[in-house]
């Protein structure tokens, strides 16, 4: 698994606060190797993110990570996909210029001859009305990570519990169920 401390060739901490719209017909797709390095990227992903396809290929996928995203979301994603399961989430991604866009994402293992050889991700437009709730959730999750007092994997447990309570409070049995209900 890639270190969450990876520093890409651009400053991903710089943000503009401007939202980029996806349009309802777009599916942003990519594939990575088992370490999360991009091996394929769709033109639509490149267009929205502001990177050329060639700029994305060979980069760790977290080149698209927005600094508002809690580490625990990615920890949960890696735990899920490395166990061979699909991960569903709502994600705030960062464009090359610092703008951002929201996506409903599905990440799944690519399995050949019984062995995971990489991961595939498809992202879709979430309903606009769910975004404010997710922004608040991410604030709460980052705060839980910081309050935990740990600098290792133990810091993720309180934030994952915050997410689980969020899912239950909204009447869903699982994160996957909630995310899938959020598609535009």
N, C-alpha and C positions, 0 to 999 in steps of 0.2 A: 504494500500500500504506500502511496506517495506520502511524504511528510507534509503535514499541513503548514509547515514553515517554509515551503518552497517559495522562492522569489522569482517570478517570471521576468522576461526581458522588458516589461513595462511596469509601471507602478500601479498595481491593482487597487491600492488604497485611495487613489485619487478618483473622486466621483463628482458628477455635475448636479445630480438630483433630477435630471430630465429623464422622462420615461419614453421609451421607443415602443411604438405599437407594432404588433406582429401581423395584424390582418387575420381574418378568420380562416383563411385557406392554407395557412402555412404550417408545415411540420418541419421542425428543425431537427436534423439527425446527425449523429456522429458515432464513430466506433473508436475504441481504445484497445491498447494491449492490456495485459493483466496488471500493469503498474499505473494505468490511467493516462498513458501517453496517447494522444490522438493519432489514429492511423487513417481515418477517413472523416470528412466533414462535408455536409451538404452545402450547396451554394446558398440556400436560404439561411442557414446558420451563419455563414460568412457575411452575407448581406446585413443581417440584423446586428451581428456583433461588431461589424466594422473592420474585421480582419479579412484578409484574402484567405482562400482555402489553403494556399501554400504556407501562409503564416501560422495557421492552426496545426497543420500536420507536423508531428514531431514535438509538439508542446504538451506539457501536462494539461489535462482538462481544466484544472483549476485556474488557468489563465483567464477563464470566464467568470471566476468567482467574485461576487460582490462582497465587500467587507462587512455588510450588514448580516450576512449569513452566519448563523451559529456553527461552530465547529462540530457540535453534536449531530447536526443533520448529516454531515458527511461521514462521521463516525458510524451512525446508524445505517447509512447507505452502504458503506464498505462491509459492515458486519452482515448485512442482508445479502448482498450480491456474492460475497465470498462464501456464503453458505449455500449458494446455488439458487437463491430465490430472486424474484423480481422486486425492485424497490420503486415505490411511487411517492412522489413528493411535489410540493410547490416550491419553486426556487426563484430567487431574485438573482439574475445574472448581470454581469457588468460588461458593457461594450468597451471597445478599445479606447474610445475617447472619453470614457467616464460616465456616459449615459447608462441606463439600465432597462431591463425588460423582465417581465414576470412570465414564468412558464410552469405548466403542469408537466412533470417529467416522469418517464418510465425508463429505468435502467435495468438491463437484464444480462446475464452471462451468455456468452457465445460458447457453445459446447460442441467439440468435435471429438469423435471416438471416446466419449466419456470424460474428456478433459476440458476444463475451461481454458480457452485460448484468448479471451478478451471479453469486452463488454460492449453492448450496443445501447444507445440512448436515443429516445425520440421525445421531443418536447412539443407541447401544444399550448394554445391560448387558454388560460383559466378565465372563468367569469370575473369581470371587473369588480363585482361587489364583494368577492371573497378576499381580495388583496389587502384591504385595511386590517382584517382580522389576522392575516398571516404576518403582516408587518408587526403588529402587537405581539404575536406569539414569538417571533424572532427576537424582539427586544427582551421579552421575558426569559427566553432560553439563554441568551447571552448573559443576562444578569445572573441566572442560576449557575451557569458555568463559572462565572467569576466568584460568586459567593461560596462555591463548593470548597475553596481553599486548597484544592489539589491541582497539580500540574501534570498529572498523568491521566490515564483512561478513566479513573474514578470521577473526574470532573464532569463527565458526560451523563452519568446516571441522573442527577437532579434535573438536568435540562430535558432528558428524554421523558422523565416523569411529568414535567411541565407540558410537553407535547401530548402525552397520553391523556392527561386531564383535559386538555384543549379538545382533543378528538371526542372524548366521552361527553364533555359539556355540550358539544354540538350534535349529540345524538347518534354518533357512529360507533360501530364495534371495532373498527380498525382504521389506521392511517390510510391504507390503500382504499378502503371504501369511501372515506371522506374526500380524498384527492380525486378519485374517479368521478365523484358527484360534482366536482368543481369545474369540469371541462365546459368551455364555452360552446 
